Amino acid sequence: MLPILLLVLGSCKEKSADPQNAVISTSELADYYLVAERTNTNQRLVVFYFTKDGDAVTASSHLQYALRVKEVNVENSIFSFDFDSDGKFVYTFELERDANGNLKLKSSSYSYSGGANELSFATIAKRTDAISFENDEFRTGSSPIKFGKDITSNASIIKWFDNGIYPFYMLGNVGFKTNNGQLFGAVVPSWKNISSPVMLVESEDEVLVSIKQ
């Protein structure tokens, strides 16, 4: 009789939650950032990172020469960002979870006035997975990109391979932009067919892939 009782009790045990099917909340975005490349001939790279303030989540969306900041909401696993708040330049990201419950992109798009998708690639990553770069050197082919400090002012600077020196500021811990906007970039754990961490740098309408040294 005892084995039967144990079997009945065991069958009533509550099943563990499935992390892959858990509802995606807006607040989770604060742990992530998004990087995408547009098919435009200029301002091709776009970076989104998120800040939580109480119950609200604010997205900062950077292009090379532009920035928009606004509150966002995830509804039915989708969030949209209307860049100029006029319904014309709209980013839409559909989220899902991997087997461990982490967020990943199911689909992504950027369209002008409801037209065709103009994103060539997009990725989402945890901010804790962004590699450091503030005092490091990267290389695009044989050309070095060095991040450091000005010895006089202690300002953050980039030594670019054109021999120029550019002051820059951080985009959270995931990217950077020079004060004049000439250089703009972000680090990602992987990109397109590259499975290792790289830095993306937009310069003169070209997105360069750089490897940490």
N, CA and C of each residue as an Amber inpcrd file, in Angstrom:
protein
   639
   0.8250000  -1.2090000   0.0000000   0.0000000   0.0000000   0.0000000
   0.8640000   1.2660000   0.0000000   1.9920000   1.2130000   0.6700000
   2.8900000   2.3620000   0.7690000   3.4350000   2.8010000  -0.5850000
   3.8860000   1.8780000  -1.4620000   4.3780000   2.3030000  -2.7780000
   3.3250000   3.0550000  -3.5870000   2.0500000   2.6120000  -3.4740000
   0.9750000   3.2560000  -4.2160000   0.7760000   4.6800000  -3.7160000
   0.8360000   4.8770000  -2.3930000   0.6790000   6.1980000  -1.7960000
   1.7740000   7.1400000  -2.2560000   3.0080000   6.6500000  -2.2880000
   4.1270000   7.4680000  -2.7350000   3.9720000   7.8800000  -4.1940000
   3.4260000   6.9670000  -5.0250000   3.2240000   7.2530000  -6.4350000
   2.2000000   8.3690000  -6.6260000   1.1370000   8.3250000  -5.8290000
   0.0940000   9.3430000  -5.9200000   0.6290000  10.7020000  -5.4940000
   1.3880000  10.7120000  -4.3890000   1.9550000  11.9710000  -3.9060000
   2.9380000  12.5540000  -4.9160000   3.7200000  11.6790000  -5.5270000
   4.6990000  12.1330000  -6.4980000   4.0460000  12.7400000  -7.7240000
   2.8910000  12.2060000  -8.1290000   2.2320000  12.7140000  -9.3180000
   1.6400000  14.0970000  -9.1010000   1.4390000  14.4920000  -7.8250000
   0.8830000  15.7930000  -7.5120000   1.9550000  16.8700000  -7.4120000
   3.2310000  16.4960000  -7.5210000   4.3100000  17.4530000  -7.3930000
   4.2670000  18.4640000  -8.5300000   4.4120000  19.7380000  -8.2170000
   4.3260000  20.8050000  -9.2150000   5.4900000  20.7530000 -10.1910000
   5.2000000  20.9200000 -11.4660000   6.2370000  20.9070000 -12.4930000
   7.0690000  22.1770000 -12.4110000   8.3710000  22.0620000 -12.7120000
   9.2400000  23.2310000 -12.7020000   8.9240000  24.1160000 -13.8980000
   9.1070000  25.4100000 -13.7370000   8.8000000  26.3580000 -14.8020000
   9.7470000  26.1600000 -15.9820000   9.2430000  26.3830000 -17.1770000
  10.0360000  26.2630000 -18.3950000  10.5970000  27.6450000 -18.7300000
  11.9100000  27.8870000 -18.5600000  12.4710000  29.2290000 -18.7870000
  12.3060000  29.7060000 -20.2200000  12.2130000  28.7780000 -21.1530000
  12.1290000  29.1590000 -22.5560000  10.7600000  29.7720000 -22.9030000
   9.7430000  29.4440000 -22.1110000   8.3890000  29.9310000 -22.4010000
   7.9120000  30.9930000 -21.4220000   8.7920000  31.4760000 -20.5520000
   8.3990000  32.5130000 -19.5980000   8.0850000  33.8170000 -20.3390000
   7.1000000  34.5500000 -19.8380000   6.7040000  35.8170000 -20.4430000
   7.8720000  36.8020000 -20.3830000   8.0730000  37.5460000 -21.4550000
   9.1590000  38.5320000 -21.5190000   8.6360000  39.8820000 -21.0320000
   9.2890000  40.4310000 -20.0250000   8.8640000  41.7090000 -19.4560000
   9.7440000  42.8410000 -19.9660000   9.1940000  44.0420000 -19.9360000
   9.9440000  45.2250000 -20.3750000  11.1910000  45.4330000 -19.5260000
  11.0880000  45.1910000 -18.2180000  12.2040000  45.4550000 -17.3090000
  13.4420000  44.6310000 -17.6550000  13.2710000  43.4860000 -18.3050000
  14.4170000  42.6430000 -18.6640000  15.3500000  43.3260000 -19.6640000
  14.8260000  44.2660000 -20.4440000  15.6520000  44.9360000 -21.4490000
  16.8450000  45.6520000 -20.8250000  16.7080000  46.0760000 -19.5730000
  17.7810000  46.8210000 -18.9180000  19.0770000  46.0210000 -18.8180000
  19.0020000  44.7110000 -18.9300000  20.1940000  43.8620000 -18.8600000
  20.8190000  43.6020000 -20.2310000  20.2180000  44.1600000 -21.2810000
  20.6360000  43.8240000 -22.6410000  20.9480000  45.0850000 -23.4540000
  21.5330000  44.8790000 -24.6220000  21.6820000  45.9460000 -25.6110000
  21.5410000  45.3410000 -26.9980000  21.2300000  46.1830000 -27.9580000
  21.0280000  45.7520000 -29.3400000  21.9620000  46.5100000 -30.2670000
  22.5080000  45.8100000 -31.2310000  23.3230000  46.4410000 -32.2670000
  22.8170000  45.9350000 -33.6150000  22.6220000  46.8560000 -34.5470000
  22.1220000  46.4770000 -35.8680000  22.8350000  47.2790000 -36.9420000
  22.8050000  46.7400000 -38.1530000  23.3720000  47.4410000 -39.3090000
  22.2800000  47.6580000 -40.3380000  22.1680000  48.8910000 -40.7830000
  21.1780000  49.2460000 -41.7900000  21.7900000  49.1700000 -43.1890000
  20.9360000  49.0640000 -44.1750000  21.4220000  49.0070000 -45.5540000
  21.6330000  50.3990000 -46.1350000  21.4090000  51.4360000 -45.3360000
  21.6160000  52.8100000 -45.7880000  23.0500000  53.0150000 -46.2730000
  23.2290000  54.0440000 -47.0700000  24.5770000  54.3770000 -47.5220000
  25.3190000  55.2300000 -46.4930000  24.6090000  55.7530000 -45.4930000
  25.2640000  56.4820000 -44.4040000  24.5540000  56.1690000 -43.0950000
  25.2040000  56.4840000 -42.0020000  24.6890000  56.1850000 -40.6650000
  24.1070000  54.7620000 -40.6150000  24.9680000  53.8120000 -40.8800000
  24.5250000  52.4230000 -41.0370000  24.3880000  51.6870000 -39.7090000
  25.2520000  52.0150000 -38.7600000  25.2430000  51.3100000 -37.4830000
  24.2380000  51.9590000 -36.5310000  23.5080000  51.1470000 -35.7720000
  22.5890000  51.6500000 -34.7580000  22.7730000  50.8300000 -33.4850000
  22.8090000  51.5190000 -32.3450000  23.0040000  50.8780000 -31.0380000
  21.8700000  51.3040000 -30.1100000  21.2430000  50.3150000 -29.4890000
  20.2310000  50.5550000 -28.4580000  20.7610000  50.0300000 -27.1290000
  20.6920000  50.8540000 -26.0870000  20.8850000  50.3220000 -24.7410000
  19.8150000  50.9110000 -23.8410000  19.5840000  50.2800000 -22.7110000
  18.3810000  50.5300000 -21.9330000  18.7110000  50.8870000 -20.4860000
  17.8750000  51.7430000 -19.9130000  18.0300000  52.1800000 -18.5270000
  16.7020000  52.0280000 -17.8140000  16.7310000  51.4130000 -16.6350000
  15.5130000  51.2190000 -15.8510000  15.4280000  52.2810000 -14.7720000
  14.2790000  52.9590000 -14.7050000  14.0280000  53.9840000 -13.7000000
  12.6700000  53.6930000 -13.0780000  12.6850000  53.0460000 -11.9120000
  11.4330000  52.6010000 -11.3160000  10.8210000  51.5120000 -12.1770000
   9.5750000  51.6910000 -12.5910000   8.9190000  50.7090000 -13.4570000
   9.1320000  51.0040000 -14.9350000   9.7220000  52.1510000 -15.2390000
   9.8900000  52.5510000 -16.6440000  11.2540000  52.1160000 -17.1760000
  11.2970000  51.7890000 -18.4740000  12.5430000  51.4580000 -19.1630000
  12.7140000  52.4260000 -20.3230000  13.8610000  53.0910000 -20.3470000
  14.1670000  54.0650000 -21.3910000  15.2080000  53.4940000 -22.3370000
  14.9750000  53.6470000 -23.6220000  15.9300000  53.2080000 -24.6380000
  16.6760000  54.4110000 -25.1870000  18.0010000  54.2970000 -25.2800000
  18.8300000  55.2820000 -25.9660000  19.2380000  54.6720000 -27.3060000
  18.8360000  55.3170000 -28.3790000  19.1320000  54.8060000 -29.7170000
  20.1180000  55.7460000 -30.4080000  21.3110000  55.2290000 -30.6810000
  22.3810000  56.0330000 -31.2830000  22.6070000  55.6540000 -32.7360000
  22.6800000  56.6750000 -33.5830000  23.2810000  56.5850000 -34.9030000
  24.5690000  57.3950000 -34.8490000  25.3220000  57.4020000 -35.9290000
  26.6110000  58.0960000 -35.9040000  26.4620000  59.5750000 -35.5620000
  25.4420000  60.2200000 -36.1100000  25.2600000  61.6480000 -35.8640000
  23.9030000  61.9590000 -35.2420000  23.3080000  60.9990000 -34.5740000
  21.9800000  61.2360000 -34.0120000  21.7760000  60.4050000 -32.7530000
  20.8730000  60.8910000 -31.8990000  20.4970000  60.1940000 -30.6680000
  19.0370000  60.4900000 -30.3780000  18.2950000  59.4480000 -30.0450000
  16.9350000  59.5940000 -29.5590000  16.7900000  58.7780000 -28.2770000
  16.1010000  59.3480000 -27.2940000  15.8850000  58.6700000 -26.0110000
  14.3930000  58.7050000 -25.7160000  13.8090000  57.5380000 -25.4640000
  12.3850000  57.4990000 -25.1510000  12.0340000  56.2120000 -24.4100000
  10.9180000  56.2480000 -23.7160000  10.4470000  55.0850000 -22.9710000
   9.9360000  54.0290000 -23.9480000  10.2040000  52.7690000 -23.6200000
   9.7450000  51.6660000 -24.4680000   8.9850000  50.6480000 -23.6300000
   8.1740000  49.8480000 -24.3020000   7.4180000  48.7760000 -23.6580000
   7.4500000  47.5350000 -24.5240000   7.5670000  46.3880000 -23.8690000
   7.4830000  45.1070000 -24.5630000   6.0470000  44.6060000 -24.4600000
   5.4090000  44.3920000 -25.6090000   4.0470000  43.8760000 -25.6590000
   4.0150000  42.6850000 -26.5950000   3.5630000  41.5400000 -26.0660000
   3.5250000  40.3000000 -26.8490000   4.9040000  39.9730000 -27.4240000
   5.9330000  40.2030000 -26.6050000   7.3360000  39.9010000 -26.9440000
   7.9060000  40.8180000 -28.0240000   7.2460000  41.9320000 -28.3030000
   7.6930000  42.8520000 -29.3470000   7.8450000  44.2550000 -28.7630000
   8.9230000  44.9390000 -29.1500000   8.9910000  46.3650000 -28.8540000
   9.4020000  47.1180000 -30.1110000   8.8340000  48.3060000 -30.2350000
   9.1060000  49.1500000 -31.3960000   9.7040000  50.4740000 -30.9360000
  10.4620000  51.0870000 -31.8250000  11.0810000  52.3760000 -31.5370000
  10.8660000  53.2680000 -32.7410000  10.0060000  54.2610000 -32.5740000
   9.7100000  55.2280000 -33.6220000  10.7110000  56.3690000 -33.4760000
  11.7400000  56.3720000 -34.3260000  12.9090000  57.2060000 -34.1000000
  12.5690000  58.6900000 -33.9930000  11.7330000  59.1890000 -34.8880000
  11.3800000  60.6060000 -34.8720000   9.9550000  60.8610000 -34.3840000
   9.3220000  59.8240000 -33.8230000   7.9610000  59.9380000 -33.2730000
   6.9560000  60.4500000 -34.3040000   7.1670000  60.0790000 -35.5670000
   6.2450000  60.5060000 -36.6180000   5.7500000  59.3420000 -37.4720000
   6.0900000  58.1020000 -37.0390000   5.6410000  56.9210000 -37.7580000
   6.4080000  56.6080000 -39.0190000   7.4940000  57.3200000 -39.2750000
   8.2330000  57.1080000 -40.5190000   9.4230000  56.1690000 -40.3500000
  10.3100000  56.4700000 -39.3970000  11.5190000  55.6670000 -39.2080000
  11.3010000  54.7580000 -37.9970000  10.8970000  53.5280000 -38.2450000
  10.4480000  52.6500000 -37.1550000  11.2750000  51.3650000 -37.1100000
  11.8340000  51.0930000 -35.9240000  12.5150000  49.8300000 -35.6520000
  11.5500000  48.9150000 -34.8960000  11.5290000  47.6380000 -35.2600000
  10.6750000  46.6620000 -34.5790000  11.4940000  45.4130000 -34.2900000
  11.4820000  44.9810000 -33.0290000  12.2360000  43.8050000 -32.6190000
  11.2980000  42.8170000 -31.9330000  11.2730000  41.5990000 -32.4320000
  10.5030000  40.5270000 -31.7990000  11.4760000  39.6420000 -31.0190000
  11.1810000  39.4460000 -29.7400000  12.0700000  38.7220000 -28.8430000
  11.5440000  37.3340000 -28.5440000  12.4670000  36.4440000 -28.2090000
  12.1290000  35.1250000 -27.6830000  13.2420000  34.7010000 -26.7430000
  13.0970000  33.5170000 -26.1490000  14.1110000  33.0390000 -25.1980000
  14.8280000  31.8160000 -25.7510000  16.0970000  31.6840000 -25.3410000
  16.8060000  30.4490000 -25.6580000  16.4950000  29.4120000 -24.5830000
  17.1410000  28.2690000 -24.6510000  16.8370000  27.1830000 -23.7250000
  17.1390000  27.5380000 -22.2790000  18.0260000  28.5220000 -22.0690000
  18.3790000  28.9490000 -20.7100000  17.5430000  30.1300000 -20.2230000
  16.6220000  30.5910000 -21.0430000  15.7730000  31.7020000 -20.6410000
  16.3100000  33.0700000 -21.0150000  17.4750000  33.1290000 -21.6640000
  18.0380000  34.4220000 -22.0810000  17.3170000  34.9420000 -23.3250000
  17.2720000  36.2610000 -23.4570000  16.5980000  36.8540000 -24.6010000
  17.4330000  36.6970000 -25.8710000  16.7440000  36.4800000 -26.9670000
  17.3810000  36.4890000 -28.2830000  16.3830000  37.0720000 -29.2780000
  16.8740000  37.4370000 -30.4560000  16.0110000  38.0270000 -31.4650000
  15.3460000  36.9460000 -32.3070000  14.0430000  37.0630000 -32.4300000
  13.2980000  36.1960000 -33.3470000  13.2140000  36.8590000 -34.7180000
  13.0150000  38.1790000 -34.7090000  13.0100000  38.9320000 -35.9560000
  13.3490000  40.3920000 -35.6600000  13.7760000  41.1110000 -36.6800000
  14.1190000  42.5240000 -36.5200000  13.8720000  43.2340000 -37.8310000
  13.4730000  44.4980000 -37.7310000  13.2480000  45.2570000 -38.9520000
  13.3930000  46.7480000 -38.6940000  13.7230000  47.4540000 -39.7550000
  13.7350000  48.9160000 -39.7610000  13.1150000  49.3250000 -41.0830000
  12.0970000  50.1610000 -41.0210000  11.4260000  50.5390000 -42.2570000
  11.1100000  52.0230000 -42.2620000  11.0290000  52.5670000 -43.4530000
  10.6380000  53.9570000 -43.6430000   9.2240000  53.9880000 -44.1970000
   8.3280000  54.5950000 -43.4450000   6.9210000  54.7380000 -43.8460000
   6.2970000  53.4100000 -44.2530000   6.6090000  52.3610000 -43.4780000
   5.9940000  51.0620000 -43.7210000   6.5520000  50.3060000 -44.8990000
   7.6890000  50.7550000 -45.4240000   8.2870000  50.0890000 -46.5770000
   9.0380000  48.8190000 -46.2150000   9.9250000  48.4000000 -47.0970000
  10.6690000  47.1480000 -46.9200000  11.6620000  47.2480000 -45.7670000
  12.0200000  46.0950000 -45.2210000  12.9950000  46.0290000 -44.1350000
  14.3640000  46.4830000 -44.6340000  14.9660000  47.4320000 -43.9010000
  16.2650000  47.9610000 -44.2850000  17.3580000  47.6310000 -43.2670000
  17.1680000  46.5480000 -42.5160000  18.2250000  46.0350000 -41.6400000
  18.8980000  44.8560000 -42.3260000  20.2230000  44.8890000 -42.3830000
  20.9430000  43.7530000 -42.9610000  21.3070000  42.7260000 -41.8890000
  21.4140000  43.1800000 -40.6240000  21.7550000  42.2600000 -39.5370000
  21.4670000  42.9450000 -38.2090000  21.1250000  42.1510000 -37.1960000
  20.9020000  42.6770000 -35.8440000  21.1950000  41.5870000 -34.8290000
  21.6390000  42.0010000 -33.6540000  21.9130000  41.0500000 -32.5840000
  21.5870000  41.6800000 -31.2430000  21.2200000  40.8560000 -30.2750000
  20.9770000  41.3050000 -28.9100000  21.9460000  40.5600000 -28.0030000
  22.4590000  41.2420000 -26.9880000  23.4320000  40.6270000 -26.0840000
  23.2610000  41.1880000 -24.6850000  23.7270000  40.4520000 -23.7100000
  23.7310000  40.9410000 -22.3410000  24.8360000  41.9760000 -22.1740000
  24.5540000  43.0040000 -21.4100000  25.5680000  44.0310000 -21.1880000
  26.7740000  43.4540000 -20.4570000  26.5650000  42.4300000 -19.6570000
  27.6880000  41.8020000 -18.9500000  28.5960000  41.0280000 -19.8980000
  28.1350000  40.7690000 -21.1170000  28.9550000  40.0550000 -22.0990000
  29.7530000  40.9920000 -22.9990000  29.5930000  42.2950000 -22.8140000
  30.3390000  43.2550000 -23.6290000  31.7920000  43.3060000 -23.1610000
  32.7260000  43.0800000 -24.0730000  34.1380000  43.0920000 -23.7040000
  34.5910000  44.5260000 -23.4210000  35.5680000  44.6770000 -22.5410000
  36.0950000  46.0030000 -22.2130000  36.9600000  46.5180000 -23.3610000
  37.0850000  47.8430000 -23.4530000  37.9010000  48.4050000 -24.5270000
  38.5270000  49.7550000 -24.1720000  38.2370000  50.3010000 -23.0040000
  38.6430000  51.6700000 -22.6750000  40.1510000  51.9120000 -22.7760000
  40.9600000  50.9210000 -22.4490000  42.4140000  51.1110000 -22.5010000
  43.0750000  50.0200000 -23.3300000  42.3850000  49.6250000 -24.3960000
  42.8500000  48.4910000 -25.1860000  43.1080000  48.8790000 -26.6360000
  43.7620000  47.9660000 -27.3300000  44.0390000  48.1600000 -28.7500000
  43.2660000  47.1320000 -29.5560000  42.6820000  47.5980000 -30.6540000
  42.0100000  46.7200000 -31.6090000  42.7000000  46.8750000 -32.9540000
  42.3960000  45.9630000 -33.8510000  43.0570000  46.0120000 -35.1530000
  42.0630000  45.6340000 -36.2430000  42.0240000  46.4860000 -37.2650000
  41.2400000  46.1970000 -38.4650000  42.2320000  45.8650000 -39.5640000
  42.3460000  44.5840000 -39.8800000  43.4170000  44.1660000 -40.7730000
  44.7480000  44.4620000 -40.1070000  45.5750000  45.2990000 -40.7330000
  46.8630000  45.6650000 -40.1430000  46.8190000  47.0400000 -39.4890000
  45.6460000  47.6660000 -39.4570000  45.5310000  49.0250000 -38.9430000
  45.0990000  49.0270000 -37.4800000  45.8640000  49.7060000 -36.5970000
  45.5430000  49.6960000 -35.1650000  44.5560000  50.7960000 -34.7740000
  43.7450000  50.4970000 -33.7760000  42.8500000  51.4650000 -33.1460000
  43.1340000  51.3870000 -31.6490000  43.6180000  52.4690000 -31.0580000
  44.0150000  52.4390000 -29.6520000  43.1250000  53.3530000 -28.8130000
  42.6400000  52.7950000 -27.7100000  41.8360000  53.5560000 -26.7550000
  42.6950000  53.8480000 -25.5270000  42.6470000  55.0890000 -25.0630000
  43.4580000  55.4260000 -23.8950000  43.0600000  56.7580000 -23.3000000
  44.0130000  57.3820000 -22.5890000  43.7850000  58.6600000 -21.9240000
  44.8070000  59.6840000 -22.3940000  44.3550000  60.9120000 -22.5580000
  45.2660000  62.0070000 -22.8470000  46.1070000  62.2910000 -21.6000000
  47.4180000  62.3610000 -21.7520000  48.2960000  62.4890000 -20.5840000
  48.1720000  63.8500000 -19.9140000  47.6470000  64.8270000 -20.6220000
  47.5000000  66.1730000 -20.0390000  46.1320000  66.3650000 -19.3900000
  45.0690000  66.0630000 -20.1390000  43.7120000  66.3280000 -19.6520000
  43.0470000  65.1090000 -19.0180000  43.6390000  63.9320000 -19.2400000
  43.0670000  62.6600000 -18.7730000  41.7420000  62.3340000 -19.4670000
  41.4640000  63.0190000 -20.5650000  40.2520000  62.7330000 -21.3370000
  40.4240000  61.4160000 -22.0950000  39.3280000  60.7030000 -22.2950000
  39.3550000  59.4590000 -23.0690000  39.5850000  59.7890000 -24.5350000
  40.5410000  59.1140000 -25.1680000  40.8720000  59.3990000 -26.5660000
  41.0340000  58.1080000 -27.3620000  40.8440000  58.2520000 -28.6630000
  41.1150000  57.1810000 -29.6200000  42.2430000  57.6400000 -30.5280000
  43.2430000  56.7870000 -30.6920000  44.2870000  57.0240000 -31.6950000
  43.9070000  56.2000000 -32.9180000  43.4190000  56.9000000 -33.9270000
  42.9030000  56.2580000 -35.1240000  44.0320000  55.9980000 -36.1130000
  43.7980000  55.0870000 -37.0590000  44.8980000  54.7240000 -37.9590000
  45.1710000  55.7630000 -39.0370000  44.4310000  56.8910000 -39.0180000
  44.8030000  58.0060000 -39.8890000  45.7450000  58.9720000 -39.1650000
  46.2450000  58.5120000 -37.9860000  47.1280000  59.2960000 -37.1100000
  46.3890000  60.4130000 -36.3600000  45.0720000  60.4190000 -36.4910000
  44.2860000  61.3830000 -35.7490000  44.0540000  60.9350000 -34.3140000
  43.8290000  61.8970000 -33.4220000  43.5020000  61.6180000 -32.0260000
  42.1380000  62.2400000 -31.7330000  41.1830000  61.4130000 -31.2890000
  39.8050000  61.8520000 -31.1570000  39.3010000  61.6290000 -29.7270000
  38.8670000  62.6710000 -29.0290000  38.2080000  62.4860000 -27.7320000
  36.8900000  61.7380000 -27.9440000  36.5260000  60.8720000 -26.9890000
  35.2850000  60.1190000 -27.1270000  34.5890000  59.9920000 -25.7790000
  33.3250000  59.5970000 -25.8310000  32.5740000  59.2880000 -24.6210000
  31.9270000  57.9160000 -24.7710000  31.6410000  57.3140000 -23.6230000
  31.1220000  55.9490000 -23.5860000  29.6160000  55.9180000 -23.7930000
  29.1460000  54.8720000 -24.4330000  27.7220000  54.5690000 -24.5250000
  27.4640000  53.4110000 -23.5700000  27.1460000  53.7580000 -22.3160000
  27.0790000  52.7100000 -21.2950000  28.4360000  52.0360000 -21.2110000
  28.4250000  50.7020000 -21.2170000  29.6800000  49.9500000 -21.2750000
  29.8130000  49.1890000 -22.5910000  28.9600000  49.5570000 -23.5850000
  28.8790000  48.7250000 -24.7860000  29.3980000  49.3980000 -26.0470000
  29.6160000  50.7140000 -25.9980000  30.0420000  51.3920000 -27.2140000
  30.6470000  52.7490000 -26.9240000  30.9020000  53.4960000 -27.9990000
  31.5360000  54.8070000 -27.8620000  31.1370000  55.6860000 -29.0400000
  31.3340000  56.9790000 -28.8530000  31.1360000  57.9450000 -29.9290000
  32.1210000  59.0850000 -29.7060000  32.8220000  59.4920000 -30.7610000
  33.7350000  60.6230000 -30.6210000  32.9330000  61.9110000 -30.5110000
  33.5510000  62.9130000 -29.9250000  32.8400000  64.1590000 -29.6620000
  32.3120000  64.8230000 -30.9290000  32.9970000  64.6090000 -32.0460000
  32.5330000  65.1810000 -33.3120000  31.6830000  64.2000000 -34.1180000
  31.4650000  62.9880000 -33.5670000  30.6390000  61.9950000 -34.2410000
  31.3190000  61.2890000 -35.3900000  32.5910000  61.6190000 -35.6480000
  33.2600000  61.0340000 -36.8000000  33.4340000  59.5270000 -36.6660000
  33.6650000  59.0630000 -35.4480000  33.8140000  57.6380000 -35.1870000
  32.7370000  57.1980000 -34.1960000  32.1720000  56.0300000 -34.4310000
  31.0600000  55.5290000 -33.6300000  31.1270000  54.0140000 -33.6580000
  31.0140000  53.3860000 -32.4880000  31.1440000  51.9380000 -32.5010000
  30.5700000  51.2550000 -31.2810000  30.6180000  49.9240000 -31.3320000
  30.1210000  49.0940000 -30.2310000  30.8220000  47.7530000 -30.2860000
  30.8870000  47.1050000 -29.1250000  31.4240000  45.7520000 -29.0530000
  30.2620000  44.7650000 -29.0220000  30.4560000  43.6130000 -29.6450000
  29.4320000  42.5670000 -29.6730000  30.0950000  41.2130000 -29.4630000
  29.4040000  40.2710000 -28.7900000  29.9890000  38.9390000 -28.5590000
  30.1910000  38.1390000 -29.8420000  29.3940000  38.4500000 -30.8690000
  29.5300000  37.7970000 -32.1770000  28.8620000  38.6910000 -33.2090000
  29.1860000  38.4470000 -34.4880000  28.6390000  39.3040000 -35.5330000
  28.6170000  38.5560000 -36.8650000  27.4570000  38.4180000 -37.4420000
  27.2770000  37.7350000 -38.7210000  27.9310000  36.3480000 -38.6620000
  28.9430000  36.1010000 -39.4720000  29.5760000  34.7770000 -39.4710000
  30.7730000  34.6900000 -38.5300000  30.9500000  35.6980000 -37.6630000
  32.0620000  35.7100000 -36.7020000  31.5110000  35.3230000 -35.3360000
  32.0280000  34.2610000 -34.7590000  31.4770000  33.7430000 -33.5020000
  32.2110000  34.2400000 -32.2590000  33.2270000  35.0800000 -32.4350000
  33.9960000  35.6060000 -31.3020000  33.7310000  37.0990000 -31.1390000
  34.0670000  37.6730000 -29.9630000  33.8090000  39.1030000 -29.7270000
  34.6010000  39.9990000 -30.6850000  33.9430000  41.0440000 -31.1770000
  34.5850000  42.0130000 -32.0590000  34.0740000  43.4120000 -31.7180000
  34.7760000  44.4100000 -32.2330000  34.3100000  45.7870000 -32.1570000
  33.8980000  46.2360000 -33.5580000  32.7480000  46.8780000 -33.6450000
  32.2840000  47.4680000 -34.8920000  32.5200000  48.9650000 -34.8280000
  33.1220000  49.5320000 -35.8580000  33.4050000  50.9600000 -35.9020000
  32.8860000  51.5230000 -37.2110000  32.0230000  52.5330000 -37.1130000
  31.5590000  53.2010000 -38.3200000  32.3990000  54.4420000 -38.5600000
  32.9420000  54.5230000 -39.7550000  33.7580000  55.6770000 -40.1600000
  33.5480000  55.9000000 -41.6420000  33.1860000  57.1250000 -42.0020000
  33.0030000  57.4890000 -43.4130000  32.0650000  56.5100000 -44.1230000
  30.9220000  56.2500000 -43.4850000  29.8520000  55.4380000 -44.0650000
  30.2380000  53.9730000 -44.2740000  31.2610000  53.5280000 -43.5940000
  31.6820000  52.1230000 -43.6700000  31.7400000  51.5490000 -42.2590000
  31.2370000  50.3170000 -42.0910000  31.2880000  49.6350000 -40.8050000
  32.4610000  48.6640000 -40.8220000  33.4650000  48.9440000 -39.9860000
  34.6770000  48.1340000 -39.9130000  34.5830000  47.1530000 -38.7460000
  35.1050000  45.9590000 -38.9510000  35.1470000  44.9350000 -37.9000000
  36.5720000  44.8740000 -37.3640000  36.7200000  45.0930000 -36.0520000
  38.0460000  45.1600000 -35.4320000  38.1780000  44.0950000 -34.3630000
  39.3890000  43.5390000 -34.2620000  39.6780000  42.4500000 -33.3220000
  40.5260000  42.9750000 -32.1830000  40.1860000  42.6190000 -30.9520000
  40.9540000  43.0240000 -29.7850000  42.3040000  42.3250000 -29.7720000
  43.3460000  43.0820000 -29.4510000  44.7190000  42.5450000 -29.4520000
  45.1290000  42.1000000 -28.0650000
